[in-house]
């Protein structure tokens, strides 16, 4: 595995070792010990989503039972974003973005304390798989507007397809003034 760290502490881009020839390639997609060695442990659930082109999901977070997410793409490609929402962090309000594709086996680790979202950039859609280190709690979830101007995220589309729930996510200013944090 090749591990890339970022200027924002916590997230990691993990590129898997592949063995290939003219027929394709093979890789170990997930193996507990190597991930535990880099601090990614206690993964309790796998989640899967299939989305059509230009779908944007996010920016989501859980304030009760926060989740770390280990995200990969098994079909297509996505523009994936993690926003630091840890109020005591020196990089609070900053974000990281990566492009994940089915042709490059990678995982993007987004620890608890980050809002997460992605936009499908493949014309054929994308399948996204992610492992989480805590169970989902619908009563403790929320979201931040994908296009909040204070976050300055350079999304690949200005008119993505959103769910009704994501279309009413609150501003980053509303997040920062929420007493739960």
LOVO-384121 format. One line per 4 residues: number of its first residue (from 1); for each residue z, y, x of N, C-alpha, C, CB. Coordinates in nm, 3 decimals. Glycine has a CB too. Example, Ala and Ser with C-alpha at 12.3 -4.5 7.8 and 13.67 -1.06 7.14 Angstrom:
<rs>
1	0.780 -0.569 1.319 0.780 -0.450 1.230 0.780 -0.330 1.320 0.905 -0.447 1.131  0.708 -0.225 1.285 0.714 -0.106 1.367 0.787 0.003 1.290 0.572 -0.060 1.408 .
</rs>
This chain:
<rs>
1	0.000 -0.118 0.085 0.000 0.000 0.000 0.000 0.124 0.089 0.123 0.000 -0.096  -0.073 0.223 0.043 -0.071 0.353 0.109 -0.002 0.449 0.013 -0.218 0.401 0.147  0.102 0.517 0.062 0.182 0.606 -0.023 0.154 0.751 0.014 0.332 0.574 -0.008  0.111 0.830 -0.084 0.093 0.974 -0.064 0.205 1.046 -0.137 -0.048 1.022 -0.113 .
5	0.276 1.132 -0.065 0.379 1.215 -0.127 0.322 1.355 -0.142 0.512 1.216 -0.042  0.386 1.436 -0.224 0.335 1.568 -0.257 0.435 1.676 -0.218 0.302 1.578 -0.406  0.393 1.802 -0.230 0.483 1.913 -0.202 0.598 1.917 -0.303 0.407 2.047 -0.205  0.579 1.858 -0.417 0.684 1.846 -0.518 0.752 1.712 -0.495 0.627 1.858 -0.666 .
9	0.880 1.713 -0.473 0.956 1.592 -0.442 0.961 1.496 -0.561 1.097 1.627 -0.398  0.936 1.369 -0.534 0.950 1.265 -0.636 0.823 1.189 -0.667 1.000 1.325 -0.760  0.718 1.255 -0.717 0.596 1.182 -0.748 0.530 1.123 -0.624 0.498 1.273 -0.818  0.460 1.012 -0.645 0.389 0.944 -0.537 0.258 0.890 -0.591 0.476 0.829 -0.477 .
13	0.154 0.896 -0.508 0.027 0.831 -0.540 0.018 0.708 -0.451 -0.095 0.928 -0.519  0.010 0.592 -0.512 0.014 0.464 -0.441 -0.124 0.400 -0.450 0.125 0.370 -0.500  -0.189 0.388 -0.335 -0.320 0.324 -0.330 -0.299 0.180 -0.285 -0.418 0.400 -0.233  -0.350 0.088 -0.362 -0.331 -0.054 -0.336 -0.433 -0.107 -0.236 -0.338 -0.132 -0.465 .
17	-0.391 -0.205 -0.160 -0.480 -0.271 -0.065 -0.573 -0.363 -0.144 -0.400 -0.352 0.043  -0.702 -0.353 -0.116 -0.799 -0.437 -0.184 -0.871 -0.526 -0.082 -0.901 -0.352 -0.262  -0.919 -0.638 -0.132 -0.997 -0.732 -0.054 -1.129 -0.748 -0.128 -0.923 -0.872 -0.034  -1.237 -0.697 -0.068 -1.363 -0.695 -0.141 -1.479 -0.753 -0.064 -1.394 -0.558 -0.180 .
21	-1.581 -0.783 -0.139 -1.710 -0.823 -0.085 -1.816 -0.780 -0.185 -1.716 -0.978 -0.057  -1.940 -0.831 -0.171 -2.047 -0.786 -0.259 -2.029 -0.829 -0.405 -2.178 -0.838 -0.208  -1.930 -0.914 -0.432 -1.902 -0.957 -0.570 -1.803 -0.867 -0.641 -1.849 -1.099 -0.571  -1.730 -0.785 -0.564 -1.627 -0.701 -0.622 -1.505 -0.698 -0.532 -1.588 -0.751 -0.762 .
25	-1.386 -0.691 -0.590 -1.266 -0.689 -0.508 -1.150 -0.756 -0.581 -1.229 -0.545 -0.470  -1.045 -0.782 -0.504 -0.920 -0.836 -0.555 -0.807 -0.749 -0.501 -0.901 -0.987 -0.514  -0.701 -0.731 -0.580 -0.581 -0.665 -0.531 -0.461 -0.717 -0.610 -0.592 -0.509 -0.541  -0.345 -0.708 -0.546 -0.220 -0.733 -0.618 -0.186 -0.604 -0.689 -0.103 -0.780 -0.522 .
29	-0.194 -0.602 -0.820 -0.176 -0.480 -0.898 -0.032 -0.433 -0.897 -0.222 -0.502 -1.042  0.060 -0.527 -0.907 0.202 -0.492 -0.907 0.282 -0.607 -0.848 0.251 -0.457 -1.049  0.371 -0.574 -0.759 0.462 -0.671 -0.699 0.596 -0.600 -0.685 0.409 -0.725 -0.559  0.700 -0.656 -0.742 0.829 -0.589 -0.755 0.886 -0.539 -0.622 0.926 -0.682 -0.817 .
33	0.893 -0.623 -0.520 0.961 -0.586 -0.395 0.902 -0.463 -0.327 0.955 -0.702 -0.300  0.771 -0.453 -0.305 0.719 -0.333 -0.238 0.747 -0.203 -0.315 0.570 -0.347 -0.216  0.744 -0.211 -0.447 0.773 -0.092 -0.527 0.921 -0.057 -0.520 0.730 -0.113 -0.673  1.007 -0.156 -0.523 1.151 -0.132 -0.511 1.184 -0.068 -0.376 1.230 -0.263 -0.527 .
37	1.112 -0.108 -0.271 1.136 -0.053 -0.137 1.107 0.097 -0.131 1.051 -0.126 -0.035  1.020 0.148 -0.218 0.992 0.292 -0.217 1.063 0.363 -0.333 0.840 0.315 -0.226  1.163 0.297 -0.391 1.248 0.360 -0.491 1.204 0.347 -0.635 1.259 0.500 -0.460  1.103 0.265 -0.662 1.056 0.246 -0.799 1.111 0.112 -0.847 0.898 0.251 -0.809 .
41	1.216 0.120 -0.931 1.285 -0.002 -0.974 1.314 0.002 -1.123 1.416 -0.020 -0.895  1.368 -0.106 -1.168 1.417 -0.118 -1.305 1.312 -0.085 -1.410 1.536 -0.028 -1.324  1.189 -0.127 -1.387 1.084 -0.105 -1.485 1.106 -0.203 -1.600 0.942 -0.124 -1.422  1.114 -0.149 -1.722 1.157 -0.228 -1.837 1.051 -0.252 -1.943 1.274 -0.163 -1.900 .
45	0.937 -0.180 -1.934 0.841 -0.189 -2.042 0.702 -0.151 -1.990 0.882 -0.098 -2.161  0.599 -0.219 -2.041 0.460 -0.182 -2.015 0.405 -0.115 -2.140 0.374 -0.306 -1.975  0.331 -0.006 -2.121 0.263 0.063 -2.230 0.114 0.069 -2.199 0.322 0.206 -2.251  0.033 0.075 -2.303 -0.111 0.074 -2.287 -0.171 0.170 -2.389 -0.169 -0.069 -2.304 .
49	-0.267 0.250 -2.345 -0.341 0.333 -2.440 -0.489 0.326 -2.410 -0.291 0.481 -2.436  -0.568 0.334 -2.514 -0.713 0.342 -2.503 -0.752 0.475 -2.569 -0.787 0.218 -2.572  -0.831 0.552 -2.499 -0.869 0.685 -2.550 -1.017 0.707 -2.527 -0.787 0.796 -2.481  -1.078 0.783 -2.617 -1.218 0.821 -2.601 -1.230 0.941 -2.508 -1.282 0.852 -2.738 .
53	-1.350 0.973 -2.470 -1.376 1.084 -2.379 -1.319 1.215 -2.434 -1.527 1.098 -2.354  -1.265 1.296 -2.344 -1.210 1.429 -2.372 -1.078 1.427 -2.450 -1.311 1.509 -2.450  -1.019 1.310 -2.471 -0.887 1.305 -2.534 -0.784 1.351 -2.432 -0.853 1.161 -2.585  -0.694 1.437 -2.476 -0.583 1.481 -2.392 -0.454 1.438 -2.460 -0.587 1.637 -2.369 .
57	-0.369 1.369 -2.385 -0.239 1.324 -2.434 -0.131 1.393 -2.351 -0.225 1.168 -2.427  -0.045 1.468 -2.417 0.065 1.533 -2.344 0.070 1.682 -2.373 0.050 1.510 -2.194  0.156 1.742 -2.303 0.247 1.702 -2.196 0.377 1.650 -2.257 0.275 1.821 -2.099  0.410 1.525 -2.235 0.525 1.461 -2.299 0.642 1.445 -2.203 0.485 1.325 -2.354 .
61	0.763 1.444 -2.259 0.883 1.410 -2.184 0.989 1.363 -2.282 0.934 1.531 -2.100  1.089 1.295 -2.230 1.206 1.255 -2.308 1.327 1.327 -2.251 1.226 1.099 -2.307  1.398 1.399 -2.335 1.520 1.467 -2.290 1.642 1.376 -2.306 1.541 1.597 -2.367  1.634 1.279 -2.395 1.739 1.178 -2.409 1.679 1.047 -2.360 1.791 1.167 -2.559 .
65	1.742 0.985 -2.265 1.690 0.865 -2.198 1.556 0.895 -2.130 1.673 0.750 -2.299  1.555 0.990 -2.035 1.430 1.023 -1.965 1.367 0.900 -1.900 1.456 1.130 -1.859  1.236 0.904 -1.890 1.160 0.792 -1.834 1.086 0.831 -1.708 1.062 0.739 -1.937  1.091 0.743 -1.609 0.997 0.747 -1.499 0.877 0.663 -1.542 1.060 0.694 -1.365 .
69	0.756 0.706 -1.503 0.634 0.635 -1.543 0.550 0.600 -1.420 0.551 0.721 -1.641  0.503 0.478 -1.419 0.412 0.430 -1.315 0.277 0.408 -1.384 0.466 0.297 -1.246  0.182 0.499 -1.360 0.058 0.509 -1.438 -0.061 0.458 -1.357 0.034 0.654 -1.483  -0.147 0.381 -1.424 -0.272 0.336 -1.363 -0.383 0.334 -1.468 -0.256 0.196 -1.298 .
73	-0.506 0.327 -1.422 -0.622 0.318 -1.511 -0.690 0.184 -1.487 -0.722 0.436 -1.487  -0.718 0.112 -1.595 -0.786 -0.017 -1.584 -0.932 -0.010 -1.628 -0.714 -0.121 -1.666  -0.970 0.099 -1.697 -1.109 0.122 -1.736 -1.131 0.272 -1.749 -1.143 0.050 -1.870  -1.236 0.323 -1.684 -1.268 0.465 -1.695 -1.196 0.550 -1.592 -1.235 0.514 -1.832 .
77	-1.175 0.677 -1.626 -1.105 0.769 -1.536 -1.035 0.878 -1.615 -1.203 0.831 -1.435  -0.925 0.925 -1.556 -0.845 1.030 -1.619 -0.806 1.135 -1.516 -0.719 0.971 -1.686  -0.781 1.255 -1.566 -0.718 1.363 -1.491 -0.572 1.359 -1.534 -0.787 1.505 -1.519  -0.483 1.325 -1.441 -0.342 1.298 -1.473 -0.255 1.409 -1.415 -0.298 1.160 -1.417 .
81	-0.157 1.455 -1.494 -0.075 1.570 -1.456 0.073 1.539 -1.473 -0.113 1.694 -1.540  0.153 1.583 -1.375 0.299 1.576 -1.382 0.353 1.717 -1.357 0.358 1.472 -1.278  0.436 1.767 -1.450 0.496 1.901 -1.439 0.645 1.884 -1.413 0.471 1.986 -1.568  0.695 1.948 -1.309 0.837 1.942 -1.273 0.917 2.024 -1.375 0.861 1.996 -1.128 .
85	0.999 1.955 -1.454 1.082 2.024 -1.554 1.231 2.009 -1.520 1.055 1.968 -1.695  1.260 1.980 -1.394 1.399 1.972 -1.348 1.445 2.114 -1.317 1.413 1.878 -1.221  1.534 2.168 -1.401 1.571 2.310 -1.389 1.634 2.345 -1.254 1.667 2.346 -1.499  1.695 2.249 -1.187 1.758 2.278 -1.058 1.664 2.252 -0.940 1.883 2.194 -1.042 .
89	1.538 2.222 -0.967 1.442 2.190 -0.862 1.379 2.318 -0.806 1.333 2.096 -0.916  1.358 2.322 -0.674 1.289 2.438 -0.616 1.142 2.448 -0.660 1.296 2.432 -0.465  1.088 2.339 -0.716 0.948 2.340 -0.763 0.941 2.337 -0.916 0.872 2.220 -0.705  1.048 2.380 -0.982 1.053 2.385 -1.128 0.931 2.462 -1.182 1.184 2.452 -1.176 .
93	0.861 2.401 -1.278 0.746 2.464 -1.341 0.615 2.443 -1.267 0.770 2.609 -1.354  0.621 2.381 -1.149 0.499 2.351 -1.076 0.447 2.213 -1.117 0.523 2.357 -0.923  0.321 2.187 -1.087 0.261 2.060 -1.129 0.179 1.997 -1.017 0.173 2.080 -1.252  0.152 1.870 -1.037 0.064 1.791 -0.951 -0.042 1.732 -1.043 0.144 1.678 -0.873 .
97	-0.165 1.726 -0.993 -0.269 1.657 -1.069 -0.344 1.563 -0.976 -0.367 1.758 -1.136  -0.383 1.449 -1.031 -0.462 1.351 -0.959 -0.567 1.296 -1.056 -0.373 1.236 -0.901  -0.673 1.241 -1.000 -0.771 1.170 -1.080 -0.752 1.022 -1.051 -0.919 1.218 -1.049  -0.731 0.945 -1.157 -0.718 0.799 -1.145 -0.842 0.736 -1.206 -0.588 0.748 -1.215 .
101	-0.896 0.634 -1.137 -1.017 0.567 -1.185 -0.999 0.415 -1.178 -1.140 0.611 -1.103  -1.087 0.347 -1.248 -1.085 0.200 -1.243 -1.148 0.146 -1.116 -1.157 0.143 -1.363  -1.216 0.229 -1.039 -1.281 0.182 -0.916 -1.192 0.192 -0.794 -1.407 0.261 -0.892  -1.080 0.262 -0.805 -0.985 0.276 -0.694 -0.848 0.235 -0.746 -0.983 0.424 -0.637 .
105	-0.802 0.113 -0.717 -0.673 0.068 -0.769 -0.556 0.152 -0.714 -0.652 -0.080 -0.734  -0.501 0.235 -0.801 -0.390 0.322 -0.764 -0.288 0.326 -0.876 -0.441 0.464 -0.731  -0.168 0.362 -0.838 -0.061 0.392 -0.932 -0.014 0.534 -0.903 0.058 0.288 -0.921  0.019 0.610 -1.007 0.077 0.743 -0.992 0.220 0.733 -1.046 -0.008 0.854 -1.069 .
109	0.317 0.749 -0.956 0.459 0.744 -0.995 0.504 0.883 -1.034 0.548 0.688 -0.879  0.552 0.895 -1.157 0.604 1.020 -1.212 0.748 0.994 -1.250 0.519 1.071 -1.335  0.844 1.041 -1.169 0.985 1.011 -1.199 1.035 1.086 -1.322 1.071 1.045 -1.080  1.150 1.042 -1.373 1.216 1.115 -1.481 1.237 1.259 -1.434 1.354 1.048 -1.520 .
113	1.230 1.353 -1.528 1.242 1.494 -1.493 1.107 1.563 -1.483 1.316 1.509 -1.363  1.003 1.495 -1.527 0.868 1.551 -1.528 0.808 1.535 -1.667 0.778 1.483 -1.420  0.732 1.636 -1.709 0.647 1.621 -1.827 0.517 1.560 -1.779 0.624 1.761 -1.902  0.457 1.475 -1.861 0.337 1.402 -1.820 0.228 1.416 -1.925 0.368 1.254 -1.796 .
117	0.105 1.430 -1.877 -0.009 1.432 -1.965 -0.134 1.390 -1.890 -0.028 1.571 -2.027  -0.234 1.348 -1.964 -0.361 1.314 -1.902 -0.477 1.344 -1.995 -0.364 1.166 -1.861  -0.593 1.364 -1.935 -0.715 1.390 -2.010 -0.821 1.292 -1.962 -0.763 1.538 -1.992  -0.889 1.229 -2.055 -0.994 1.132 -2.021 -1.119 1.208 -1.976 -1.026 1.038 -2.143 .
121	-1.166 1.175 -1.856 -1.283 1.243 -1.800 -1.404 1.150 -1.788 -1.250 1.300 -1.664  -1.394 1.031 -1.840 -1.505 0.935 -1.837 -1.575 0.938 -1.973 -1.455 0.791 -1.803  -1.707 0.946 -1.973 -1.784 0.950 -2.098 -1.763 0.827 -2.184 -1.932 0.966 -2.067  -1.726 0.714 -2.121 -1.706 0.589 -2.195 -1.562 0.569 -2.241 -1.748 0.473 -2.108 .
125	-1.474 0.666 -2.213 -1.333 0.652 -2.250 -1.254 0.593 -2.135 -1.318 0.566 -2.375  -1.126 0.567 -2.161 -1.040 0.512 -2.056 -0.927 0.429 -2.115 -0.982 0.625 -1.970  -0.887 0.328 -2.039 -0.770 0.248 -2.070 -0.664 0.282 -1.966 -0.802 0.094 -2.071  -0.547 0.322 -2.014 -0.437 0.362 -1.927 -0.320 0.268 -1.950 -0.396 0.511 -1.953 .
129	-0.268 0.217 -1.840 -0.152 0.127 -1.844 -0.041 0.196 -1.768 -0.185 -0.014 -1.782  0.080 0.193 -1.824 0.191 0.248 -1.747 0.318 0.171 -1.775 0.212 0.395 -1.780  0.395 0.157 -1.667 0.525 0.093 -1.671 0.629 0.203 -1.676 0.546 -0.003 -1.548  0.739 0.182 -1.748 0.844 0.283 -1.758 0.978 0.222 -1.719 0.850 0.342 -1.900 .
133	1.069 0.308 -1.672 1.200 0.260 -1.628 1.311 0.287 -1.730 1.236 0.325 -1.497  1.274 0.324 -1.851 1.370 0.340 -1.960 1.294 0.321 -2.091 1.441 0.480 -1.955  1.364 0.278 -2.193 1.300 0.255 -2.322 1.271 0.386 -2.392 1.388 0.166 -2.410  1.165 0.388 -2.471 1.125 0.506 -2.546 1.229 0.537 -2.651 0.987 0.486 -2.611 .
137	1.258 0.664 -2.668 1.351 0.710 -2.770 1.283 0.823 -2.847 1.487 0.758 -2.707  1.228 0.791 -2.962 1.156 0.889 -3.042 1.237 1.010 -3.082 1.104 0.824 -3.163  1.368 0.991 -3.099 1.453 1.105 -3.137 1.480 1.197 -3.019 1.586 1.055 -3.194  1.454 1.151 -2.898 1.480 1.231 -2.779 1.355 1.272 -2.705 1.569 1.156 -2.688 .
141	1.241 1.276 -2.774 1.117 1.313 -2.707 1.072 1.452 -2.750 1.007 1.210 -2.738  0.992 1.512 -2.666 0.934 1.642 -2.697 0.808 1.662 -2.613 1.036 1.756 -2.671  0.750 1.779 -2.625 0.629 1.807 -2.550 0.613 1.955 -2.522 0.508 1.756 -2.624  0.534 1.983 -2.421 0.501 2.120 -2.381 0.351 2.137 -2.402 0.542 2.149 -2.231 .
145	0.311 2.254 -2.447 0.170 2.281 -2.473 0.086 2.256 -2.348 0.151 2.426 -2.520  -0.019 2.178 -2.364 -0.105 2.139 -2.253 -0.167 2.260 -2.183 -0.215 2.047 -2.303  -0.193 2.366 -2.259 -0.264 2.482 -2.206 -0.173 2.603 -2.188 -0.379 2.518 -2.297  -0.043 2.581 -2.172 0.049 2.693 -2.153 0.006 2.772 -2.030 0.196 2.643 -2.138 .
149	-0.017 2.902 -2.044 -0.070 2.980 -1.931 0.026 2.991 -1.812 -0.105 3.119 -1.979  0.156 2.978 -1.834 0.249 2.988 -1.721 0.238 2.868 -1.628 0.392 3.002 -1.772  0.189 2.754 -1.677 0.177 2.634 -1.594 0.053 2.636 -1.506 0.176 2.510 -1.682  -0.049 2.708 -1.548 -0.173 2.724 -1.469 -0.237 2.589 -1.431 -0.143 2.803 -1.342 .
153	-0.240 2.498 -1.526 -0.306 2.369 -1.502 -0.456 2.387 -1.524 -0.248 2.256 -1.595  -0.534 2.347 -1.428 -0.680 2.359 -1.436 -0.738 2.231 -1.496 -0.741 2.387 -1.294  -0.721 2.217 -1.628 -0.771 2.098 -1.697 -0.923 2.092 -1.690 -0.725 2.097 -1.844  -0.981 1.973 -1.696 -1.127 1.961 -1.688 -1.200 2.012 -1.813 -1.165 1.818 -1.664 .
157	-1.128 2.028 -1.925 -1.190 2.076 -2.049 -1.106 2.189 -2.108 -1.205 1.960 -2.152  -1.172 2.281 -2.175 -1.100 2.387 -2.245 -1.084 2.354 -2.393 -1.174 2.521 -2.229  -1.152 2.249 -2.437 -1.148 2.210 -2.579 -1.126 2.060 -2.596 -1.277 2.252 -2.648  -1.019 2.004 -2.538 -0.999 1.860 -2.549 -0.962 1.819 -2.691 -0.890 1.814 -2.452 .
161	-0.972 1.689 -2.715 -0.931 1.634 -2.844 -0.782 1.603 -2.836 -1.014 1.506 -2.880  -0.703 1.661 -2.929 -0.557 1.645 -2.931 -0.512 1.574 -3.057 -0.488 1.781 -2.920  -0.399 1.508 -3.049 -0.336 1.455 -3.170 -0.273 1.573 -3.246 -0.227 1.346 -3.134  -0.248 1.557 -3.376 -0.179 1.664 -3.449 -0.044 1.699 -3.385 -0.158 1.622 -3.596 .
165	0.028 1.598 -3.337 0.158 1.622 -3.274 0.143 1.704 -3.145 0.227 1.489 -3.243  0.045 1.668 -3.061 0.027 1.740 -2.935 -0.026 1.882 -2.957 -0.067 1.664 -2.845  -0.095 1.904 -3.067 -0.151 2.037 -3.092 -0.043 2.139 -3.126 -0.253 2.030 -3.206  0.080 2.095 -3.155 0.188 2.189 -3.186 0.302 2.183 -3.084 0.243 2.160 -3.325 .
169	0.277 2.125 -2.966 0.380 2.123 -2.862 0.421 2.266 -2.829 0.330 2.051 -2.735  0.547 2.282 -2.788 0.603 2.415 -2.764 0.559 2.472 -2.629 0.755 2.410 -2.772  0.584 2.598 -2.611 0.550 2.665 -2.486 0.651 2.627 -2.378 0.546 2.819 -2.504  0.612 2.649 -2.254 0.704 2.623 -2.143 0.824 2.717 -2.152 0.631 2.641 -2.007 .
173	0.804 2.838 -2.198 0.916 2.933 -2.217 1.016 2.877 -2.317 0.863 3.072 -2.265  0.966 2.817 -2.427 1.057 2.756 -2.525 1.132 2.639 -2.464 0.978 2.709 -2.649  1.063 2.562 -2.379 1.131 2.452 -2.310 1.245 2.506 -2.224 1.031 2.371 -2.224  1.218 2.609 -2.146 1.318 2.660 -2.052 1.436 2.724 -2.122 1.254 2.760 -1.961 .
177	1.419 2.767 -2.245 1.530 2.829 -2.317 1.605 2.729 -2.406 1.480 2.945 -2.402  1.562 2.605 -2.408 1.627 2.503 -2.491 1.764 2.468 -2.432 1.538 2.375 -2.501  1.872 2.479 -2.509 2.006 2.454 -2.456 2.030 2.309 -2.413 2.108 2.491 -2.559  1.946 2.214 -2.454 1.964 2.074 -2.413 1.943 2.059 -2.263 1.867 1.983 -2.489 .
181	1.881 2.157 -2.202 1.850 2.146 -2.060 1.934 2.244 -1.982 1.702 2.170 -2.033 .
</rs>
